[in-house]
Amino acid sequence: MWASRVTSVSIITPAHRAEPFLGRAVASVCGQTYRDWELLVVSDDGVDYRAWVARAGIDDARIRFLATPTPASGPAAARNLALAEARGDLIAPLDADDLFYPERLACLVPLAERYGMAGDNVRAVDDGRGEWLATLFPEGSGPRWIGLRDYARTSIPMTFVFRRDVLTWRWEEGIGFAEDTLFNLRGFEALGRVPVSAAVLHEYRVRPGSLCHAPDSAERAELAYTMAIDRLARDGLGFRTPAARLLERELLEARRSLNRAFRASLAAGRCQDFQEFIAGRVVAPDAA
C-alpha cells in the first residue's frame, strides 16, 4: 500500500518590483494548513525583500531569501537558482503577485507525491478591483485528469506541485515569456496525464504592470513565441519526443496567432488589455 513520505515542500517565488504585493503572497504561504514547507524568495532587482516582508509583520524561519547575481536576469533564472537551493521533496512555484488558499498544499501534496505532479482549479482576479473574472473549471465540477493537449488548451495560467525527483528539466532561460508554460509542458511529456483538483486553491492576479499585462506585453510575446518556435526547430527546446515537439509547435503557433489577434484588437480600440480580449474565450479541458 502506498504511504506518504513527504517531509517538506519548497515554494519558489521570484521577486521583481514586487514590493506592493509580495507580502500578500508570503502571508498566503504562512497561512497554509500544511506546515512542512520552506519559501524561497529570490530577489531579481537588487531589493532586500527580507526587510519588506518584515515590514509586513511576517517573521518565519521557514522563509529564505536569495538574489540573482545580476538584477533583471528574469523569472526563469530566479526559479532555477531557487530550485538548486531547495531542500524540499516537492517543488511548488508561486508568482509574487499571486496567492495560495489555505488548503492548497494539504490537498495537492498527497497527489503530487503519488503521481509526480498535481494541479488545481484557479481563479483569475482583477488585482486593482478585487473582482473575480473567471475560473479555469466550473466551480463544483468533479476532479479530473488532464494530459499535454488538455493543458495546451487552457487559457488561465495553471501552476503545479512537482515531486522533486521527477524534475530532470529546468526553466528555459532566455525566452523572456511563458517559460512557466514550457516548464509545465515538460512535466506532461514526462508523466502523461496529471491529476487536477476541482477545488479553487489559488488565485491568478491580473495586474496591469505585470509581465503578461504590461503595455508592451504583446510585442514581447511576439518575440518570445517566435524565438521559441525557432529554438524548437533547432534543438527541440528540451522536448524529447517527436509527438511532444509537434504539439509544442502547434501550441506556440496558436498562441502567437492569438497574440496577433490581440494586438490587432488593441490597435483598433476594441479592448484595453489581454484579459478583456480573452473574456468569453476561456477554454477549460473537458472532464475525464
C-alpha positions as CSV (number, residue, x, y, z in Angstrom):
1,M,0.0,0.0,0.0
2,W,1.2,3.5,-0.9
3,A,2.1,5.7,2.1
4,S,3.1,9.3,2.3
5,R,6.9,10.0,2.7
6,V,6.9,13.8,2.1
7,T,8.6,15.9,4.7
8,S,8.8,19.3,3.1
9,V,7.6,21.4,0.2
10,S,9.9,24.1,-1.3
11,I,7.9,27.0,-2.6
12,I,9.7,29.1,-5.2
13,T,8.9,32.8,-5.7
14,P,10.9,35.2,-8.0
15,A,10.5,38.8,-7.0
16,H,11.0,41.8,-9.3
17,R,9.4,45.1,-8.4
18,A,7.3,43.1,-6.0
19,E,7.2,45.5,-3.0
20,P,3.5,46.3,-3.3
21,F,2.2,42.7,-3.3
22,L,4.9,40.2,-2.1
23,G,3.7,40.4,1.5
24,R,0.3,39.1,0.4
25,A,1.8,36.1,-1.4
26,V,4.1,35.3,1.6
27,A,1.2,35.6,4.0
28,S,-0.8,33.1,1.9
29,V,2.1,30.6,2.3
30,C,2.3,31.2,6.0
31,G,-1.4,30.6,6.2
32,Q,-1.2,27.1,4.8
33,T,-2.7,24.3,6.9
34,Y,0.1,22.0,5.7
35,R,3.1,23.1,7.8
36,D,6.1,21.3,6.3
37,W,7.3,23.9,3.8
38,E,10.0,26.4,3.1
39,L,9.6,29.5,1.0
40,L,12.5,30.7,-1.2
41,V,12.1,34.4,-2.2
42,V,14.5,35.3,-5.0
43,S,15.2,39.0,-5.5
44,D,15.8,39.7,-9.2
45,D,16.0,43.5,-8.8
46,G,18.5,44.1,-6.0
47,V,15.8,44.8,-3.5
48,D,16.2,43.5,0.1
49,Y,12.9,41.6,0.3
50,R,13.7,40.4,3.8
51,A,13.1,43.9,5.0
52,W,9.9,44.3,3.0
53,V,8.5,41.0,4.4
54,A,9.4,42.1,7.9
55,R,7.6,45.4,7.4
56,A,4.5,43.4,6.5
57,G,4.7,41.9,10.0
58,I,5.9,38.4,8.9
59,D,8.7,36.7,10.7
60,D,9.0,33.0,9.9
61,A,12.2,31.0,9.9
62,R,10.9,28.9,7.0
63,I,11.4,31.8,4.6
64,R,14.7,32.0,2.9
65,F,15.9,35.0,0.8
66,L,18.1,34.7,-2.2
67,A,19.2,37.0,-5.0
68,T,20.2,36.6,-8.6
69,P,23.8,37.6,-9.3
70,T,22.6,40.1,-11.9
71,P,19.4,42.0,-11.5
72,A,16.8,41.5,-14.2
73,S,18.0,38.0,-15.0
74,G,14.4,37.0,-15.5
75,P,12.0,34.8,-13.6
76,A,13.3,31.6,-15.2
77,A,16.9,32.3,-13.9
78,A,15.5,33.2,-10.5
79,R,13.4,30.0,-10.3
80,N,16.4,27.9,-11.4
81,L,18.5,29.5,-8.7
82,A,15.9,28.6,-6.1
83,L,15.5,25.1,-7.4
84,A,19.2,24.5,-7.0
85,E,19.0,25.7,-3.3
86,A,15.7,24.0,-2.5
87,R,15.6,21.3,0.3
88,G,12.1,20.0,-0.1
89,D,10.8,16.8,-1.5
90,L,8.2,18.7,-3.6
91,I,8.6,22.0,-5.6
92,A,5.7,24.5,-5.8
93,P,6.2,27.7,-7.9
94,L,4.3,30.8,-6.7
95,D,4.4,34.1,-8.5
96,A,5.0,37.1,-6.3
97,D,1.6,38.7,-7.2
98,D,-0.5,35.6,-6.8
99,L,-1.6,33.7,-3.7
100,F,-2.4,30.3,-2.4
101,Y,-5.6,29.4,-0.5
102,P,-5.0,27.8,2.9
103,E,-5.7,24.2,1.9
104,R,-3.7,24.2,-1.3
105,L,-0.7,22.3,-0.1
106,A,-2.7,20.0,2.1
107,C,-4.8,19.0,-1.0
108,L,-2.0,18.7,-3.6
109,V,0.9,17.3,-1.6
110,P,-0.5,13.7,-1.5
111,L,-1.4,13.8,-5.2
112,A,2.0,15.2,-6.3
113,E,3.9,12.7,-4.1
114,R,1.9,9.8,-5.5
115,Y,1.7,10.8,-9.2
116,G,4.8,13.1,-9.6
117,M,2.8,16.3,-10.4
118,A,-0.6,17.7,-9.4
119,G,-2.6,20.8,-10.2
120,D,-5.8,22.6,-9.1
121,N,-8.5,24.9,-10.3
122,V,-7.5,28.6,-10.4
123,R,-9.5,31.8,-10.1
124,A,-8.5,34.9,-12.1
125,V,-9.0,38.1,-10.1
126,D,-8.6,41.7,-11.2
127,D,-5.9,42.9,-8.8
128,G,-7.0,46.5,-8.7
129,R,-10.7,46.0,-8.2
130,G,-10.6,42.6,-6.4
131,E,-13.2,41.4,-8.9
132,W,-13.5,37.7,-9.7
133,L,-13.1,37.4,-13.5
134,A,-13.2,33.7,-14.2
135,T,-12.2,30.2,-13.0
136,L,-10.5,27.7,-15.2
137,F,-13.0,24.9,-14.5
138,P,-16.6,25.4,-13.4
139,E,-16.7,25.6,-9.6
140,G,-18.3,22.5,-8.1
141,S,-17.2,20.3,-11.0
142,G,-15.5,17.0,-10.3
143,P,-11.8,16.3,-10.2
144,R,-10.1,15.3,-13.4
145,W,-7.0,14.1,-15.1
146,I,-5.5,16.2,-17.9
147,G,-2.9,15.5,-20.5
148,L,-0.5,17.6,-22.5
149,R,-3.1,18.5,-25.2
150,D,-5.7,19.4,-22.5
151,Y,-3.2,21.7,-20.8
152,A,-2.3,23.3,-24.1
153,R,-6.0,24.3,-24.4
154,T,-6.2,26.2,-21.1
155,S,-6.5,30.0,-21.2
156,I,-5.9,30.8,-17.5
157,P,-2.4,30.1,-16.2
158,M,-2.1,27.0,-14.1
159,T,0.6,26.2,-11.5
160,F,1.5,22.7,-10.3
161,V,3.3,21.0,-7.4
162,F,6.1,18.7,-8.6
163,R,7.8,15.8,-6.9
164,R,11.5,16.8,-6.8
165,D,12.8,13.5,-8.2
166,V,10.9,13.8,-11.5
167,L,12.3,17.2,-12.3
168,T,15.1,16.3,-14.8
169,W,14.5,19.7,-16.6
170,R,14.7,23.4,-15.6
171,W,13.0,26.6,-16.5
172,E,14.1,27.7,-20.0
173,E,16.2,30.9,-19.7
174,G,16.4,33.4,-22.5
175,I,12.9,33.0,-23.9
176,G,11.5,36.0,-22.0
177,F,7.9,34.9,-22.0
178,A,5.8,31.9,-21.0
179,E,8.8,30.0,-19.5
180,D,6.4,28.5,-16.9
181,T,4.2,27.1,-19.6
182,L,7.2,25.4,-21.3
183,F,8.2,24.0,-17.9
184,N,4.8,22.6,-17.2
185,L,4.6,21.0,-20.7
186,R,7.8,19.2,-20.0
187,G,6.1,17.7,-16.9
188,F,3.2,16.5,-19.1
189,E,5.7,15.0,-21.6
190,A,7.4,13.1,-18.8
191,L,4.4,12.0,-16.8
192,G,1.5,11.8,-19.2
193,R,-1.9,12.6,-17.5
194,V,-1.8,14.6,-14.3
195,P,-4.4,14.8,-11.5
196,V,-6.1,18.2,-11.1
197,S,-8.2,19.1,-8.1
198,A,-11.6,20.7,-8.9
199,A,-11.3,22.9,-5.8
200,V,-10.2,26.5,-6.4
201,L,-6.9,26.6,-4.4
202,H,-5.1,29.6,-5.7
203,E,-5.6,33.0,-7.4
204,Y,-4.0,34.3,-10.5
205,R,-4.0,38.1,-10.1
206,V,-4.4,40.2,-13.3
207,R,-2.3,43.2,-12.7
208,P,-1.7,46.0,-15.3
209,G,2.0,46.3,-14.5
210,S,2.8,42.6,-14.6
211,L,4.9,40.9,-17.3
212,C,1.8,39.5,-19.1
213,H,-0.3,42.6,-18.8
214,A,2.2,45.4,-19.4
215,P,1.7,47.9,-22.3
216,D,4.3,46.2,-24.3
217,S,3.4,42.6,-23.4
218,A,2.0,41.8,-26.9
219,E,5.3,42.9,-28.6
220,R,7.4,40.9,-26.1
221,A,5.1,37.9,-26.5
222,E,5.5,38.1,-30.3
223,L,9.3,38.0,-29.9
224,A,9.2,35.2,-27.4
225,Y,6.9,32.9,-29.3
226,T,8.9,33.4,-32.5
227,M,12.2,32.7,-30.6
228,A,10.7,29.6,-29.0
229,I,9.4,28.3,-32.4
230,D,12.9,28.8,-33.9
231,R,14.5,27.0,-30.9
232,L,12.1,24.2,-31.2
233,A,13.1,23.6,-34.9
234,R,16.8,23.9,-34.0
235,D,17.2,21.8,-30.8
236,G,13.8,20.7,-29.7
237,L,13.6,23.2,-26.8
238,G,14.2,20.4,-24.3
239,F,11.3,18.2,-25.5
240,R,12.4,14.6,-26.1
241,T,9.7,13.0,-28.2
242,P,8.5,13.9,-31.7
243,A,4.9,13.9,-30.5
244,A,5.6,16.5,-27.8
245,R,7.6,18.7,-30.2
246,L,4.8,18.7,-32.7
247,L,2.2,19.6,-30.1
248,E,4.5,22.3,-28.6
249,R,4.9,23.8,-32.1
250,E,1.1,23.7,-32.5
251,L,0.7,25.4,-29.1
252,L,3.3,28.1,-29.8
253,E,1.9,28.9,-33.2
254,A,-1.7,29.0,-31.8
255,R,-0.6,31.3,-29.0
256,R,1.3,33.5,-31.4
257,S,-1.8,33.8,-33.6
258,L,-3.9,34.6,-30.6
259,N,-1.4,37.3,-29.5
260,R,-1.5,38.8,-33.0
261,A,-5.3,38.9,-32.9
262,F,-5.0,40.7,-29.5
263,R,-2.5,43.2,-31.0
264,A,-5.0,44.0,-33.8
265,S,-7.9,44.3,-31.4
266,L,-5.8,46.6,-29.1
267,A,-4.8,48.8,-32.0
268,A,-8.4,49.0,-33.2
269,G,-9.5,50.1,-29.7
270,R,-11.8,47.1,-29.2
271,C,-10.1,46.1,-25.9
272,Q,-8.0,47.7,-23.2
273,D,-5.9,44.7,-22.1
274,F,-5.5,41.0,-22.8
275,Q,-7.9,39.9,-20.0
276,E,-10.6,41.9,-21.6
277,F,-9.8,40.5,-25.0
278,I,-9.8,36.9,-23.8
279,A,-13.0,37.3,-21.8
280,G,-15.5,34.8,-23.2
281,R,-12.7,32.8,-24.8
282,V,-11.6,31.0,-21.7
283,V,-11.4,27.3,-22.5
284,A,-11.0,24.5,-20.0
285,P,-10.3,20.9,-20.8
286,D,-13.2,18.5,-20.6
287,A,-13.5,16.4,-17.5
288,A,-12.0,13.0,-17.8
